[in-house]
């Protein structure tokens, strides 16, 4: 990278290093509120009786919902703070998120989220030098099964 690169050696050292895992509990009421908030009236997300008949006896979570963290930190916030401490620009835009599903998530699951930075790149944009960071979070359930990987893009300038 050029001398005036936003990507410092300290930032490069963060790539691929897992952060402290964060524990999430998936609760029935939270699933229902999330489904209502996104306008999804699928009964397996909203009606425990229907979910009991159609699923493994529990409400399933709509795609992208993982519950609420037991700890105060949220995975992407944790990564963002480590980036800024390492010298990344403090202004950030949400560049979107993608999900890769490996299993279902439902009420009663306890998920362990392990965040890590999978890549950092840089481009010249209308904002000037701009850093694009991919934050990857792997979610493993209480049985040790990988159920979800999310990849969020942080745009920092």
Backbone bond lengths (Angstrom), bond angles and torsions (degrees), N, CA, C in turn:
res aa  C-N    CA-C-N  psi(-1)  N-CA   C-N-CA  omega(-1)  CA-C   N-CA-C  phi
1 X - - - 1.453 - - 1.530 109.78 -
2 X 1.285 116.40 154.67 1.460 121.85 179.72 1.517 110.15 -68.33
3 X 1.348 113.83 163.15 1.459 119.05 -178.57 1.522 112.78 -57.41
4 X 1.312 117.53 -35.68 1.458 120.88 -176.76 1.532 112.24 -91.61
5 X 1.296 116.47 23.14 1.457 121.73 -179.33 1.523 110.71 -67.84
6 X 1.315 115.50 145.20 1.463 121.00 173.50 1.526 111.56 -74.07
7 X 1.329 116.43 -21.76 1.463 121.20 -174.56 1.524 109.22 -88.00
8 X 1.308 114.95 98.55 1.461 121.83 -178.43 1.526 110.41 -83.61
9 X 1.318 115.80 168.21 1.465 120.42 175.72 1.528 110.65 -59.86
10 X 1.328 116.98 -38.04 1.479 120.14 178.72 1.520 111.09 -62.21
11 X 1.342 116.84 -37.73 1.462 120.20 177.62 1.527 110.67 -68.97
12 X 1.314 117.22 -41.89 1.465 120.87 178.87 1.529 111.49 -58.77
13 X 1.331 116.13 -33.97 1.467 120.48 179.93 1.526 112.94 -66.69
14 X 1.323 117.92 -20.31 1.468 121.71 -179.62 1.528 112.85 -79.42
15 X 1.327 116.92 -20.94 1.469 120.55 -174.29 1.527 110.18 -65.44
16 X 1.335 115.15 125.52 1.457 122.18 176.20 1.516 116.01 84.68
17 X 1.322 117.40 -6.87 1.468 120.76 -177.81 1.529 109.22 -88.97
18 X 1.341 117.67 119.58 1.467 118.93 179.98 1.530 111.26 -67.44
19 X 1.332 115.11 140.83 1.463 120.91 173.28 1.523 108.82 -85.38
20 X 1.318 115.35 175.32 1.462 120.35 178.85 1.529 110.04 -60.64
21 X 1.325 117.50 130.56 1.473 120.16 178.79 1.533 111.25 -61.52
22 X 1.320 114.94 149.23 1.458 122.41 178.32 1.521 107.55 -122.43
23 X 1.329 116.47 135.18 1.461 122.04 -176.35 1.532 109.80 -97.72
24 X 1.340 115.52 134.84 1.459 123.13 178.91 1.517 108.67 -123.25
25 X 1.319 116.98 139.33 1.462 121.53 171.52 1.520 107.48 -110.50
26 X 1.306 116.39 131.22 1.460 121.50 -179.05 1.529 107.77 -95.98
27 X 1.329 115.93 115.20 1.463 121.42 -175.71 1.525 111.09 -109.27
28 X 1.313 115.31 146.11 1.462 122.51 -177.14 1.530 112.76 -56.43
29 X 1.318 116.91 -49.70 1.470 120.35 -178.46 1.517 112.34 -61.92
30 X 1.332 116.83 -37.24 1.465 120.83 179.31 1.530 110.34 -66.75
31 X 1.334 116.90 -37.88 1.465 120.69 176.92 1.532 109.54 -61.09
32 X 1.325 116.38 -47.83 1.462 120.48 -178.98 1.527 111.76 -61.82
33 X 1.327 117.46 -44.00 1.472 120.52 179.99 1.531 110.69 -64.40
34 X 1.331 116.79 -39.97 1.473 120.30 179.23 1.530 110.26 -65.10
35 X 1.326 116.46 -45.98 1.469 120.28 179.66 1.526 110.38 -60.12
36 X 1.319 117.13 -41.52 1.463 120.28 178.05 1.527 110.89 -65.83
37 X 1.328 116.76 -40.06 1.462 120.86 -178.02 1.525 111.89 -64.64
38 X 1.328 117.45 -33.58 1.468 119.88 179.79 1.525 111.87 -92.81
39 X 1.332 116.01 0.79 1.460 120.37 176.60 1.515 114.28 75.80
40 X 1.316 117.91 27.94 1.466 121.23 -179.50 1.529 108.36 -104.24
41 X 1.328 116.14 110.03 1.459 120.31 -176.86 1.528 112.97 -95.70
42 X 1.314 118.11 17.19 1.464 121.48 176.90 1.534 108.54 -54.78
43 X 1.330 118.09 124.62 1.462 120.14 -175.71 1.537 114.30 -63.77
44 X 1.322 119.34 -23.20 1.478 118.55 178.38 1.521 111.54 -71.10
45 X 1.356 116.72 -13.15 1.466 121.12 174.69 1.524 111.93 -99.81
46 X 1.332 117.35 -15.98 1.464 121.10 -169.48 1.520 116.13 -121.84
47 X 1.314 118.74 -29.92 1.463 122.09 -172.21 1.531 110.56 -117.72
48 X 1.334 117.57 108.02 1.470 119.96 -177.85 1.532 114.01 -57.84
49 X 1.340 118.06 -33.30 1.465 120.16 179.62 1.528 111.19 -67.07
50 X 1.325 117.08 -44.55 1.463 120.95 177.88 1.529 109.89 -66.10
51 X 1.320 116.06 -43.82 1.463 119.95 179.65 1.527 110.57 -60.98
52 X 1.315 116.88 -37.30 1.465 120.90 179.38 1.527 110.92 -62.63
53 X 1.320 116.98 -36.93 1.468 121.44 179.92 1.531 112.66 -77.28
54 X 1.327 117.11 -34.49 1.470 120.83 -171.37 1.527 115.13 -100.85
55 X 1.302 117.81 -20.70 1.468 120.66 -176.15 1.516 109.07 -121.69
56 X 1.278 116.41 -159.57 1.464 121.21 -177.98 1.525 112.47 -81.18
57 X 1.336 116.18 28.61 1.460 120.01 177.33 1.508 114.02 86.08
58 X 1.307 117.39 21.14 1.465 120.96 -178.94 1.515 109.41 -150.64
59 X 1.335 115.11 156.82 1.460 119.10 173.64 1.519 108.88 -65.28
60 X 1.324 115.56 137.78 1.455 120.34 173.29 1.519 108.79 -92.76
61 X 1.322 115.82 152.97 1.461 121.32 177.79 1.520 109.69 -88.84
62 X 1.342 117.32 137.33 1.464 119.08 174.45 1.530 110.13 -60.44
63 X 1.314 117.31 154.42 1.462 120.11 179.58 1.528 112.15 -53.31
64 X 1.320 115.57 132.53 1.457 121.49 178.95 1.508 114.75 94.37
65 X 1.334 118.33 -12.19 1.467 120.31 179.46 1.521 109.08 -95.48
66 X 1.319 115.48 127.05 1.470 120.17 -178.11 1.519 113.37 -120.92
67 X 1.303 118.22 3.18 1.454 119.61 -178.30 1.516 110.33 98.70
68 X 1.303 115.94 -170.73 1.465 121.43 -179.44 1.514 108.74 -111.36
69 X 1.334 117.16 142.71 1.462 118.66 -178.19 1.520 111.67 -67.21
70 X 1.317 115.47 141.97 1.455 120.88 175.20 1.525 108.57 -72.59
71 X 1.337 116.54 -38.45 1.457 121.48 175.44 1.522 108.65 -85.46
72 X 1.316 116.81 164.57 1.468 120.70 -178.09 1.521 112.71 -70.39
73 X 1.323 117.97 -27.68 1.466 120.71 -176.96 1.521 111.27 -74.90
74 X 1.301 115.52 146.62 1.462 122.49 169.72 1.520 105.88 -108.31
75 X 1.336 117.82 146.53 1.466 119.71 -172.43 1.527 115.51 -55.83
76 X 1.329 119.04 -46.98 1.466 118.37 -177.52 1.529 111.39 -70.90
77 X 1.331 117.76 -31.36 1.460 120.11 175.72 1.520 110.15 -64.44
78 X 1.323 116.07 -40.90 1.465 121.51 178.78 1.538 109.94 -59.87
79 X 1.325 116.97 -45.32 1.456 120.53 179.46 1.526 111.49 -66.92
80 X 1.328 117.37 -42.37 1.458 121.03 179.88 1.528 110.45 -59.36
81 X 1.322 116.91 -44.20 1.470 120.41 179.18 1.526 111.15 -61.01
82 X 1.330 117.24 -40.69 1.468 119.57 179.30 1.526 110.84 -67.58
83 X 1.334 117.99 -34.63 1.462 121.03 177.10 1.530 111.01 -63.93
84 X 1.335 116.40 -47.56 1.467 120.48 -178.48 1.526 110.05 -64.32
85 X 1.323 117.97 -41.55 1.475 120.94 177.74 1.526 111.35 -60.64
86 X 1.339 116.40 -29.81 1.472 120.94 -179.63 1.527 112.16 -88.27
87 X 1.340 118.10 3.64 1.451 120.87 174.38 1.509 116.56 107.34
88 X 1.322 118.68 5.88 1.467 120.53 178.20 1.520 110.07 -70.08
89 X 1.334 116.90 153.33 1.471 119.63 176.43 1.533 110.71 -59.33
90 X 1.326 117.87 141.31 1.466 120.59 -175.55 1.526 115.24 -80.68
91 X 1.332 117.65 -16.91 1.469 119.18 179.25 1.516 108.72 -83.19
92 X 1.340 115.94 133.79 1.459 119.41 -174.31 1.526 110.52 -137.26
93 X 1.327 114.62 143.30 1.463 122.60 171.23 1.523 107.61 -119.73
94 X 1.319 116.06 149.76 1.461 121.68 176.25 1.519 108.14 -81.08
95 X 1.318 116.55 116.77 1.454 121.44 -179.89 1.513 113.74 -93.14
96 X 1.330 117.01 6.65 1.460 121.10 178.64 1.513 112.23 105.81
97 X 1.325 114.47 167.99 1.460 121.19 -179.98 1.519 108.83 -140.33
98 X 1.308 115.60 145.22 1.461 120.62 173.97 1.522 107.76 -125.31
99 X 1.324 115.25 151.64 1.453 121.40 -177.83 1.522 110.04 -121.90
100 X 1.321 115.63 141.34 1.459 122.34 172.16 1.528 106.58 -121.58
101 X 1.333 116.54 116.72 1.458 122.02 -173.35 1.525 110.80 -97.71
102 X 1.325 115.77 135.91 1.458 121.95 178.77 1.523 112.24 -120.91
103 X 1.322 117.61 -16.12 1.457 122.07 -179.51 1.515 109.41 -167.80
104 X 1.323 115.23 174.02 1.464 118.89 -179.68 1.527 110.37 -84.75
105 X 1.330 113.68 155.75 1.461 122.42 175.25 1.514 105.65 -123.37
106 X 1.335 116.48 134.00 1.451 119.12 -178.32 1.510 112.96 -147.45
107 X 1.323 114.45 176.19 1.461 121.52 -179.50 1.525 110.04 -55.97
108 X 1.319 115.31 134.48 1.449 121.63 179.24 1.517 113.91 96.13
109 X 1.334 117.48 -17.00 1.461 119.44 177.87 1.523 110.10 -65.90
110 X 1.313 115.27 146.58 1.452 122.55 170.86 1.521 105.34 -117.10
111 X 1.326 115.11 115.57 1.456 121.07 -176.22 1.519 110.68 -104.98
112 X 1.313 115.64 141.58 1.454 121.69 172.35 1.520 107.06 -110.63
113 X 1.322 115.46 119.10 1.459 122.09 -178.86 1.522 108.53 -101.21
114 X 1.328 115.62 126.73 1.455 120.39 177.79 1.530 108.30 -117.02
115 X 1.343 115.75 106.29 1.456 119.50 -179.63 1.526 111.79 -85.87
116 X 1.337 114.86 150.24 1.462 120.87 172.12 1.517 108.35 -156.40
117 X 1.295 115.42 157.08 1.463 121.00 174.83 1.520 106.42 -91.45
118 X 1.329 116.48 120.67 1.465 118.66 -177.60 1.522 112.85 -95.27
119 X 1.331 118.00 -22.96 1.472 118.99 176.39 1.517 110.55 -162.09
120 X 1.330 114.52 153.78 1.464 122.37 172.77 1.522 106.49 -137.79
121 X 1.325 115.66 124.85 1.461 120.73 175.90 1.521 108.80 -129.18
122 X 1.318 115.28 171.83 1.458 120.14 -176.54 1.522 109.42 -141.80
123 X 1.343 114.78 143.37 1.468 120.32 176.09 1.523 108.58 -144.47
124 X 1.314 114.84 155.69 1.461 120.06 170.09 1.518 107.14 -85.00
125 X 1.332 115.94 127.39 1.461 121.90 179.20 1.522 108.78 -129.13
126 X 1.306 117.11 -178.27 1.469 120.68 175.52 1.526 111.50 -61.68
127 X 1.313 117.01 -20.64 1.465 121.57 178.18 1.527 111.82 -84.48
128 X 1.328 116.82 -4.95 1.461 121.59 -173.25 1.520 108.46 101.55
129 X 1.317 116.60 -156.26 1.464 119.46 177.16 1.525 108.59 -63.88
130 X 1.305 114.64 130.02 1.459 120.33 -175.14 1.523 108.95 -131.32
131 X 1.327 115.72 135.26 1.456 122.51 -178.82 1.530 109.07 -104.26
132 X 1.332 116.22 134.94 1.456 122.94 178.51 1.522 107.78 -116.65
133 X 1.316 115.93 115.50 1.458 121.62 -177.39 1.515 109.16 -113.94
134 X 1.333 116.03 132.84 1.458 120.44 173.36 1.518 107.75 -101.34
135 X 1.335 115.16 118.53 1.463 122.83 177.39 1.523 107.56 -101.96
136 X 1.305 116.65 119.47 1.464 121.65 -178.10 1.523 108.95 -109.35
137 X 1.318 115.61 132.68 1.470 120.58 179.53 1.520 108.27 -125.68
138 X 1.322 115.84 122.94 1.468 121.96 177.06 1.523 108.31 -100.06
139 X 1.343 115.65 131.87 1.463 121.96 179.96 1.523 108.98 -112.35
140 X 1.322 115.56 123.54 1.463 122.67 179.52 1.522 107.29 -117.57
141 X 1.344 117.03 135.22 1.474 119.48 -179.24 1.529 111.39 -83.52
142 X 1.313 115.21 -179.60 1.465 122.11 -176.50 1.528 112.81 -63.90
143 X 1.317 117.99 -15.04 1.469 122.09 177.78 1.525 112.37 -93.44
144 X 1.337 116.07 -0.24 1.453 120.35 -178.42 1.517 114.04 85.75
145 X 1.339 117.29 9.86 1.466 121.72 -179.03 1.525 110.49 -89.25
146 X 1.327 117.11 131.72 1.459 121.69 172.08 1.524 107.77 -69.67
147 X 1.337 117.09 121.94 1.464 120.45 -178.06 1.521 113.07 -112.91
148 X 1.327 117.79 -21.75 1.461 120.08 -175.37 1.519 109.92 -160.45
149 X 1.327 115.32 142.12 1.463 122.09 167.09 1.519 106.67 -126.78
150 X 1.329 116.23 126.53 1.462 120.15 175.50 1.525 108.26 -111.66
151 X 1.323 114.85 145.59 1.459 121.03 177.68 1.526 108.04 -129.29
152 X 1.324 114.77 113.22 1.466 121.02 -179.21 1.522 109.13 -107.74
153 X 1.320 115.72 140.48 1.462 120.78 175.89 1.520 108.89 -102.20
154 X 1.321 115.77 124.85 1.458 122.59 175.37 1.528 107.47 -105.22
155 X 1.304 117.02 128.26 1.456 121.91 178.60 1.524 106.43 -107.47
156 X 1.339 115.65 115.84 1.474 119.83 -175.28 1.519 109.82 -119.01
157 X 1.328 114.64 138.86 1.463 120.00 -178.67 1.511 110.57 -146.93
